[in-house]
Amino acid sequence: MNDITLITGANKGIGRETARRLHEAGHTVVIGARDPERGQAAADELGVAFVQLDVTDQASVDAAARHITDEHGRLDVLVNNAGITGVFASIERVTADDAQQVLDTNLLGVIRVTNAFVPLLEQSASPRIVNVSSGVSSLHDTIENGYFDWHTVPPLYAMSKTALNMLTLKYSRALPSMRVNAADPGYTRTDLNGGEGAHDVTEGTDEIVRLATIAADGPTGTVSNSQGILPW
């Protein structure tokens, strides 16, 4: 039986490449995206299904959950990939509204989507949730590697991913029958960083794909990259 897999924010970048790779691995992939035209175009090019899904809109999330319920009756893999960088500004110059925008997508969006799809994941024999985090979320690495230049690491983005790591841990304990982990793609060339980065999206999706395909007795409550567990 093929795994049914939903990937949010998957019309481009890391989400799209994850969709391509999991589709090639035999998953029945559904990509979610805010923009119906771009999302459907990406789905058509990849040969996968599309559902309109705006992670900041509860009605959109609920409609997507109903659609997948009607089409498939279960979900085996949820990849919470949708995310934004937010403003590039020093932390003392950002506003609460700036922070709210980033958290609404990168953190609250994960809560909206995950909670809406838990009933479908519970119908799976081997449910997996992968939250796309970042190495800049690590308190240890921020200090050791000096991730303090806001031109390179937007503070609000880093903060939102640190919170996502804790959310991942909390879900792993609240949902013991599921494998809930976070993946750090590393410094990947995408639109999110203006095409900068140390590697391409294929390498950047290695850990996401690994965690999306782990066995039912695999790890849970971890944050990792392709080198191993990320020091928090």
N, C-alpha and C positions, 0 to 999 in steps of 0.2 A: 504494500500500500504506500503510495507516494505521500511524503510530508506536504501538508498545506502550510505555506509560509507567507506571512504578511510583513512587508518592509515599508516603514514610513519614510517620507521625504525621498522617494526613490526614483525620481525622474532624471536625476543627474548625479555625478560625483560618486562618492562611496556607496550610497544607497543603490544606485543603478548598477554599479559593478558587482555588488553583493547579489542583486537580483539575477544578473547574468550568470554568475558562477553557480548559484544554488539551482537555477533552472537547468543548467548543463549537468548538475549533479543528480537531476531527477526530481527535484521538488516541483510541486505545483505552486508557482509564485504569483502573488498578488502584490502589485506595487501601489502604494498610496501616495498621493500628491495633492497639494492645494489646488493647483491650476489644472482644470479638466483637459484642456487642449494639450498642454505639455505632457501631462501624465499619460494620456491615451497614446500620444505619439511615441513616447518612450516604451510603453507597453507593447505597442504594435511592432516596433523595431526589435524588441527583445523576444517577442513571441510569448508574452506572459499576459496575465489579466491586470486590469486596472480598477481601482475604486477611488473616488474622490474622498479625500481625507485631510482635513485641516486640524492639526493637533491642538490648536488654540480655540477650537469651536466644539463644544460638547455635543451639539446637535449633529454636526458633521461626523464626529467620532461614533456616536450612537447609530447613525444611519449606515456607516461602514460596517459596524458590527452586525447589524441586521442583514445587510447584503451578504456577508460571508456566512452567516448562519443559514440563510436561504440557499446559497450556492453550494456550501460544503459541509455544514453541520458541525464542524470542528475546526480547531487551529492547532497545529503542531509546533510552529515556530513563529515567534513575534520578535522582529528586529526593530527596536526603537531607535531609528537613525535620524529623524528630522531634527535639525538644530540650526541656530544662527549664532554669529559671533557677537552681535551687538556693536555698540560704538567703540571705536578705538580712542580711548581717552584715559588719562590718569584717574585713579579711583576717586580722588578728592574733587574731580571736575564732572563726574557723572551725576545724573539725577536719579531719584527714586523711580521715576517713570522709565528711564533707561533700563534700570535693573529689572523692573516689572516685565518689560517686553522680553528680555532674555530669559528670565525664569519662566515666563508663561509658555514659551516654546520648549526650552531645554529641560525643564524640571516638571512643571505642571502638565505639560503635554504628555509626558511619559506616564504620569499618574492617570490622566484621562483615558489614554489609550489602553494601558495595562488593565485598569479596573474594568473597562468596558469589555475587554476580550478574555478576562479570566474564565467566565463560564464556558467559552468555546475551547480554551486551553485545557480545561478540566475534562473535556471529552476526548483528549488525546492520550494515547498510551505512553507517550514520551514527550511531554511538553517542555519547551525551552524558550527562555526569554533572553535576548541579548540587547543590552543597552550600550549604545555607542558613546563612550566616554573620551578621555584625552589624557595624555601624559602630563599636561599642564595642570591637571586636577590634583596631582600628588603634592601634599604638603612637604614631604621629604625632598622630592625632586625640585620643587620650587625654590627651596632654600639652597640645596646642594648645587643646582645648576643656574641659580640666579635668574629665575623667570620673572623679572620685575620690570622689564622694558615694555611699557604698554603699547609701543609701536609694533611689537612682535606678538605679545600675549595680552589680548584685551582682558583686563581684570574681571569684568562681569562674566565673560565666557568661562574663565578658569573657575570662578566661584560657582557657577551653575553646574559645572562638571564635578566639582568636589561634592556638592550636594547630591548629584546623581549617584555617585559612588555609595553614599550612605543609603540612599533610597534603594539601590540594588541590594545592599546587605539586608535591609529591612524586609524587602520582598522575599528574599531567599529564605528567611525564617518564617514568614507568614504563609508561604506557599511551599511547604516541604516536599510535596510531590513533584515540583517543577525544578528544573535547573535554571537558575537566574544568575546571570553573570554580566559583567561589563567588559567591553573590549576597547583598548586604546589602539587606533589605527597607526599611530605615529605621525610624523610630520609629512603629510600626504599632499600632493599637488591637486588642489580642487579649486572651484570657484570661491569657496569659503575663505581661502587665503590668497586669492588673486593669482592662483597658479604657481605659487611658491611651494617648496617642499623638497624633502630628501628622496622621495620615491613616488611611484605612480599609484593609481588607485588599485591596481591588482595586488601589489604588495601590501597596500594599506588595508585591504579586506581580508588578509590571511587569517587574522585572529577572529574576526567576526564569523567567517565561514567555519572555522574550527569549532567555535562555541555553538554555532547553529546546528552542528551535526554531531555533537557529543552524545554518548550513550545515556540511558536513563539513570545509570549509577555514576555519571560524571560529576565533576566539581560543581559547586554552587556557592554563591556569595563571594565570588572573586572578581578582582579587576586585573586584567592581564593584557600584555602585548605579545608580539611574536617571540620575544625573548623570555617570557615567563611572567610571574606575578609582579605587578607594579607595586613598588613601595609606597604606602599611603602617606 
